[in-house]
Amino acid sequence: MVSDISTLDEAAVLAAARRARAAENAAAAEVLTQAVEWARLHRVTDLDNAATWPAGHGQDTGIPLAGEGAPLVSEFAVAELATALGLSTGSGRNLVAHAVELAHRLPRIWARVQSGSLAPWRARRIAEETLCLSADAAEHVDRMLAPYAHRTGPAQTQRLVETAIARFMPDFAKERRDRSADGRHFDIDTDQVSFAGTATVHGELDLADALDLDDAIRSGAAELAALGSTDSLDVRRAAAAGVLARGQRPLDLGGDGSVPEPAAGSRSSTTWSGKREVVLFVHLTADAIRTRDTDAVVHLENAGGQLLTAGQVAEWCRRADTTKVTVRPVIDLNEPLSSDAHTPPPKLAEQIRLRDRVCVFPWCQRPARRCDLDHLDPYQPGGPPGQTSSANLACLCRLHHRMKTHADWTYTMVEPGTYLWCSPHGHTYLTDAHGTDDLTPPTVDQPVEPPDR
């Protein structure tokens, strides 16, 4: 039990840290403002005199710092500002690029930075993603993201940017897809063997191939454990890759539960073969289905919520080595489901994962399919019926599940998919599938009592 004095000390530390963070954000916003003003004072019209992005070995790409429609800024002026701020020229170039991008192409997000309602580091992270966008695509991101920019993470921003590219820049989207396909590789570095006799493997695969490979290695690691291996999961996965490389197949241990179930979206551990069974969790609109638009944007859970095109998904499914395509039925996310058992039945578990999408702890973005299903009100064996229900389950990653259970964090469901959290020191947060709102009031310095005279 923490003493009252210690609790007060801890609360004071947290309050001081929050005040310092607010002051840091205000100072960073002022630096961005002055960078915009500096850029205004040093506009140029000739690209030869403008600051541009360099390529490898110092080569000039000729690409201006900010996106289409933003003003050009003198190269020498950017270097001078960087020097004045104690930054390298590269860091100064990034600062000016983000500032100009925000002020001229993301005016709604920039207004929030100016008002103090959006942390500059969040705005700069968004600006970094929009530099390559056309004016229309950048305007779309600005309009869609500005109201929620304070509560979204990098993955959500990236998904919106990808949507804008697919919608407003189809030629560029196709070019990027082709470039990514050409960039696939799988390398085994046997020239640099460690003293322990290990080698590094790295590559970039087609997603469907990557899912198959991960499934095979996961199944092999699980069966090594079932056969008595006490090695760590990482070591067993590495060993399973060797088993797979030698053409061996995992033993069929039967359905007695001795082998852990493969993760959602995976094949059974006893179905290793040269054929491909595609199990993708795809979300797309009714319009995309009706029009059969191959450029329609789809949300793919298997890729951590990545946005892809319907055409790419169709390409995976129509390959000659694909023998089975699974179409999951639509689940009503608003239907109240319940069970008397502690473990939720498959339909209820799927409903909760689709509803929450990610871990519901503040600021966490771990995909729901990698999370535990937590009972908000702890399950009581022999208690009332229906304790395992849509209204009493939420997705929590293992760390945040433990924090909720053992570290005095509490939360309630405001409505399905929306949660109100309270920290051990009384800070409150509202979370849903779109992000987090910090509801904790700003701390106020207490007046200092005048000294006795």
C-alpha positions in Angstrom: 0.0 0.0 0.0 1.4 3.4 -0.9 1.3 6.0 1.8 -0.6 9.3 1.4 2.6 11.3 1.5 4.2 9.1 -1.2 1.0 9.4 -3.3 1.1 13.2 -3.1 4.8 13.1 -4.1 4.0 10.9 -7.1 1.1 13.1 -8.1 3.3 16.2 -7.9 5.9 14.5 -10.1 3.3 13.6 -12.7 1.8 17.1 -12.6 5.3 18.7 -13.0 6.1 16.4 -15.9 2.8 17.3 -17.7 3.5 21.0 -17.2 6.9 20.5 -18.6 5.5 18.6 -21.6 3.0 21.4 -22.2 5.8 24.0 -22.1 7.9 21.9 -24.4 5.0 21.7 -26.9 4.4 25.4 -26.7 8.1 26.1 -27.4 8.2 23.6 -30.3 5.1 25.3 -31.8 6.8 28.7 -31.6 9.9 27.2 -33.3 7.6 26.0 -36.1 6.0 29.4 -36.4 9.3 31.2 -36.7 10.4 28.6 -39.3 7.4 29.5 -41.4 8.2 33.2 -41.0 11.8 32.6 -41.9 10.7 30.7 -45.0 8.4 33.5 -46.0 11.3 36.0 -45.8 13.4 33.8 -48.0 11.2 32.6 -50.8 12.8 32.0 -54.2 11.2 31.4 -57.6 14.1 29.5 -59.1 14.4 25.8 -58.2 18.2 26.0 -58.7 18.4 28.3 -55.6 15.8 26.4 -53.6 16.4 23.9 -50.8 15.6 20.4 -52.2 15.9 16.8 -50.9 19.2 15.1 -51.4 19.7 11.6 -52.5 22.5 9.2 -51.7 26.1 10.5 -51.9 24.9 14.1 -51.8 23.1 14.0 -55.1 20.4 16.6 -55.7 16.9 15.1 -56.5 15.4 18.5 -57.5 12.4 17.8 -55.3 11.4 20.8 -53.2 11.1 20.5 -49.4 7.4 20.7 -49.2 4.7 19.3 -51.4 3.0 20.6 -54.6 1.8 24.2 -54.3 4.1 25.1 -51.3 6.6 28.0 -51.8 10.2 27.4 -52.5 12.7 28.4 -49.8 16.3 29.5 -50.3 18.8 26.7 -49.7 21.2 29.0 -48.0 18.5 30.3 -45.7 17.6 26.8 -44.5 21.2 26.1 -43.6 21.4 29.4 -41.8 18.3 28.7 -39.7 19.6 25.2 -38.9 22.9 26.7 -37.7 21.1 29.3 -35.5 19.1 26.5 -33.8 22.1 24.2 -33.3 20.8 21.7 -35.8 22.5 19.9 -38.7 21.5 21.1 -42.1 19.6 17.8 -42.6 17.6 18.4 -39.4 17.0 22.0 -40.3 15.8 20.9 -43.7 13.3 18.6 -42.1 12.1 21.3 -39.7 11.5 23.8 -42.5 9.8 21.1 -44.7 7.4 20.2 -42.0 6.6 23.8 -41.1 6.0 24.9 -44.7 4.0 21.7 -45.4 1.7 22.4 -42.4 1.3 26.2 -43.0 0.6 26.0 -46.7 -0.9 22.5 -47.4 -2.4 21.4 -44.1 -4.0 24.6 -42.8 -6.5 22.9 -40.5 -3.9 20.9 -38.7 -1.6 23.9 -38.6 -4.4 26.0 -37.0 -4.6 23.4 -34.2 -0.9 23.6 -33.6 -1.2 27.4 -33.4 -4.1 27.1 -31.0 -2.2 24.7 -28.7 -4.7 21.9 -29.2 -2.3 19.7 -31.1 1.2 18.7 -30.1 3.7 19.9 -32.7 5.4 16.5 -32.8 2.1 14.9 -33.9 1.6 17.5 -36.6 5.2 17.0 -37.9 4.6 13.3 -38.1 1.6 13.9 -40.3 3.4 16.4 -42.4 6.2 13.9 -43.0 3.6 11.5 -44.5 2.0 14.1 -46.8 5.0 15.6 -48.5 4.7 13.3 -51.5 0.9 13.9 -52.0 -0.7 16.0 -54.6 -2.5 19.1 -53.5 -5.9 17.4 -53.7 -4.7 14.4 -51.7 -3.1 16.6 -49.0 -6.3 18.7 -48.7 -8.2 15.4 -48.2 -5.9 14.2 -45.4 -6.0 17.7 -43.8 -9.8 17.8 -43.8 -10.3 14.2 -42.7 -7.6 14.1 -40.0 -7.6 17.6 -38.5 -10.5 16.9 -36.0 -8.8 13.7 -34.7 -5.1 14.5 -35.1 -4.6 14.7 -31.4 -5.7 11.1 -30.9 -4.5 9.1 -33.9 -1.3 7.1 -34.2 1.1 6.6 -37.0 -0.7 3.5 -38.4 -4.0 5.4 -38.7 -2.3 8.4 -40.4 -0.6 6.0 -42.8 -3.9 4.4 -43.7 -5.5 7.7 -44.4 -2.5 8.8 -46.6 -2.7 5.5 -48.5 -6.4 6.1 -49.0 -5.8 9.6 -50.4 -3.1 8.2 -52.7 -5.4 5.5 -54.0 -8.3 8.0 -54.5 -6.5 11.1 -55.9 -3.2 9.6 -57.3 -4.1 6.3 -59.0 -1.1 6.4 -61.3 1.3 7.0 -58.4 -0.4 4.2 -56.4 0.1 1.8 -59.2 3.7 2.8 -59.6 4.3 2.3 -55.9 2.7 -1.2 -56.0 4.8 -2.2 -59.0 7.9 -0.8 -57.3 7.1 -2.8 -54.1 6.6 -6.0 -56.1 9.9 -5.5 -57.9 11.6 -5.0 -54.5 10.7 -8.4 -53.1 13.7 -10.4 -52.0 14.8 -13.1 -49.5 18.4 -13.0 -48.4 20.4 -15.4 -46.2 23.7 -13.9 -45.1 26.1 -16.8 -44.9 29.1 -14.6 -45.4 28.7 -13.0 -42.0 28.4 -15.9 -39.6 28.5 -15.1 -35.9 30.9 -16.7 -33.5 28.0 -18.7 -32.2 27.4 -20.1 -35.7 24.3 -18.2 -36.6 23.4 -16.3 -39.8 21.1 -13.4 -40.5 17.9 -13.8 -42.7 16.0 -10.9 -44.0 13.7 -10.2 -46.9 10.5 -8.6 -48.2 7.7 -11.0 -49.4 4.3 -10.9 -51.0 1.9 -10.6 -48.0 0.1 -13.9 -48.7 3.5 -15.7 -48.9 4.6 -14.1 -45.7 1.5 -15.2 -43.9 2.0 -18.8 -45.1 5.6 -18.7 -44.0 4.8 -17.3 -40.6 2.0 -19.8 -40.2 4.4 -22.7 -41.0 7.1 -21.5 -38.6 4.6 -20.8 -35.9 3.1 -24.3 -36.2 6.5 -25.9 -36.2 7.6 -23.9 -33.1 4.4 -25.0 -31.3 5.0 -28.7 -32.1 8.6 -28.5 -31.0 7.3 -27.3 -27.6 4.7 -30.1 -27.6 7.5 -32.6 -28.2 9.3 -31.4 -25.1 11.5 -28.5 -26.2 12.2 -26.1 -23.4 13.8 -23.5 -25.7 12.3 -20.0 -25.9 9.8 -19.2 -28.6 12.3 -17.3 -30.7 14.8 -20.2 -30.6 12.0 -22.7 -31.5 10.9 -20.5 -34.4 14.5 -20.5 -35.7 14.7 -24.3 -35.4 11.3 -24.7 -37.1 12.7 -22.7 -40.1 15.5 -25.3 -40.4 13.0 -28.2 -40.2 11.0 -26.5 -43.0 14.1 -26.0 -45.1 15.0 -29.7 -44.9 11.6 -30.6 -46.3 10.5 -32.2 -43.0 6.9 -31.8 -41.9 5.6 -31.4 -38.4 4.2 -34.5 -36.8 0.4 -34.9 -36.8 -0.2 -34.9 -33.1 -3.9 -35.2 -33.4 -6.6 -33.0 -32.0 -6.0 -33.8 -28.3 -5.1 -30.1 -27.5 -1.4 -30.9 -27.0 -0.5 -28.4 -29.8 -1.5 -24.8 -29.3 -4.1 -23.6 -31.7 -2.7 -21.4 -34.6 -3.6 -17.8 -34.5 -6.7 -16.4 -36.1 -6.3 -16.2 -39.9 -3.8 -19.1 -39.9 -4.1 -22.6 -41.4 -4.1 -25.7 -39.2 -0.7 -26.9 -38.1 -1.3 -30.2 -39.8 -1.9 -28.8 -43.3 1.5 -27.9 -44.5 1.7 -28.5 -48.2 2.6 -26.7 -51.4 -0.9 -25.5 -51.8 -2.2 -22.2 -50.5 -5.3 -21.6 -48.5 -6.0 -17.9 -48.3 -7.7 -16.6 -45.1 -7.7 -12.8 -45.2 -9.8 -10.6 -43.0 -10.9 -7.9 -45.5 -13.2 -5.0 -45.0 -14.5 -3.1 -48.0 -17.6 -1.1 -48.9 -20.8 -2.2 -50.6 -20.0 0.1 -53.5 -16.7 -1.6 -54.1 -18.4 -5.0 -54.2 -21.2 -3.7 -56.5 -18.9 -1.9 -59.0 -16.1 -4.5 -58.8 -13.6 -1.6 -58.7 -10.1 -3.1 -58.5 -8.7 0.2 -57.2 -11.2 0.3 -54.3 -9.4 0.6 -51.0 -9.8 -2.3 -48.6 -8.8 -2.7 -44.9 -6.8 -5.8 -44.3 -6.5 -7.0 -40.7 -3.9 -9.6 -41.4 -1.5 -6.7 -42.3 -2.1 -4.8 -39.1 -4.9 -2.8 -40.6 -3.0 -1.9 -43.7 -4.9 -0.4 -46.6 -4.6 -2.2 -50.0 -6.6 -2.3 -53.2 -9.3 -4.9 -54.0 -7.3 -5.8 -57.1 -4.3 -6.8 -55.0 -6.5 -9.1 -52.8 -8.1 -10.6 -55.9 -4.6 -11.3 -57.4 -3.6 -13.3 -54.3 -6.9 -15.3 -54.5 -6.7 -16.1 -58.2 -3.2 -17.5 -58.1 -2.8 -21.1 -59.4 -1.5 -22.4 -56.1 -4.5 -21.0 -54.1 -6.8 -23.9 -53.5 -9.3 -22.4 -51.1 -10.7 -18.9 -50.4 -12.6 -18.3 -47.2 -15.3 -15.7 -47.0 -16.3 -14.8 -43.5 -19.9 -13.9 -42.8 -20.7 -10.4 -41.8 -21.1 -10.0 -38.1 -23.5 -7.4 -36.6 -21.2 -5.4 -34.3 -24.2 -4.0 -32.4 -25.9 -7.4 -31.7 -25.8 -8.2 -27.9 -24.2 -11.6 -27.5 -23.4 -13.4 -24.3 -22.3 -16.7 -22.9 -22.1 -18.3 -19.5 -18.7 -19.8 -20.1 -15.5 -17.9 -19.2 -14.0 -18.3 -22.7 -16.1 -16.4 -25.3 -17.5 -18.5 -28.2 -16.0 -17.8 -31.6 -18.7 -15.5 -32.8 -18.6 -13.3 -29.7 -14.8 -13.2 -29.8 -14.8 -12.2 -33.4 -17.4 -9.5 -32.7 -15.3 -7.9 -30.0 -12.1 -8.0 -32.1 -13.9 -6.4 -35.1 -15.5 -3.8 -32.9 -12.3 -2.7 -30.9 -9.8 -3.2 -33.8 -6.9 -2.5 -31.4 -6.0 -2.8 -27.7 -8.3 -0.3 -26.0 -5.7 0.9 -23.5 -4.8 4.6 -24.0 -2.5 5.2 -27.0 -2.0 1.5 -27.6 -2.2 0.4 -31.3 -1.6 -3.3 -31.0 -4.0 -5.1 -33.4 -7.0 -6.7 -31.6 -6.1 -10.2 -33.0 -2.9 -10.1 -30.9 -4.8 -9.2 -27.8 -6.5 -10.9 -24.9 -10.2 -10.6 -24.4 -10.6 -9.1 -20.9 -13.7 -9.1 -18.7 -14.3 -5.5 -17.6 -16.1 -6.9 -14.5 -14.1 -9.9 -13.5 -15.6 -13.3 -14.3 -17.0 -15.0 -11.2 -17.3 -18.8 -11.4 -20.8 -19.8 -10.4 -21.9 -16.2 -10.7 -24.8 -14.8 -12.7 -25.4 -16.0 -16.2 -24.2 -14.0 -19.2 -21.0 -12.6 -17.6 -19.1 -13.2 -20.9 -20.9 -10.7 -23.2 -20.5 -7.9 -25.7 -21.0 -5.4 -22.9 -18.4 -7.0 -20.6 -15.5 -7.8 -23.0 -12.7 -5.7 -24.5 -9.4 -6.2 -26.3 -6.3 -5.7 -24.1 -2.7 -6.6 -25.1 -0.9 -8.7 -22.5 1.0 -5.8 -20.9 -2.1 -3.6 -20.5 -4.2 -6.6 -19.4 -1.7 -7.1 -16.6 -1.7 -3.4 -15.7 -5.5 -3.4 -15.5 -5.4 -6.5 -13.3 -2.4 -5.6 -11.0 -1.6 -1.9 -11.2 -4.9 -0.2 -10.2 -5.9 1.0 -13.7 -9.7 0.9 -14.1 -12.0 1.3 -17.1 -15.6 1.2 -18.0 -17.5 0.9 -21.3 -19.3 4.1 -22.1 -20.8 2.5 -25.1 -19.8 -0.5 -27.3 -16.3 0.1 -28.4 -15.7 3.3 -26.3 -14.0 3.2 -22.9 -13.2 5.6 -20.1 -10.0 4.9 -18.3 -8.7 6.1 -15.0 -5.0 5.8 -14.0 -3.8 5.1 -10.5 -3.2 8.8 -10.0 -6.6 9.9 -11.3 -5.7 10.8 -15.0 -8.6 10.0 -17.3 -8.7 9.0 -20.9 -11.4 8.2 -23.5 -10.5 5.6 -26.1 -12.1 4.0 -29.1 -11.0 2.4 -32.3 -10.0 5.8 -33.7 -7.6 6.7 -30.9 -7.3 8.4 -27.4 -8.5 11.6 -25.9 -6.7 12.8 -22.7 -9.5 14.2 -20.5 -7.2 15.1 -17.6 -7.5 18.8 -16.8 -4.2 20.7 -17.2 -2.3 21.1 -13.9 -2.3 24.5 -12.3 0.6 25.7 -10.1 -0.5 26.2 -6.5 0.0 29.6 -5.1 3.1 29.9 -2.9 2.4 31.1 0.7 4.4 34.3 1.5 7.1 33.8 4.1 6.4 34.8 7.6 7.8 38.1 8.6 
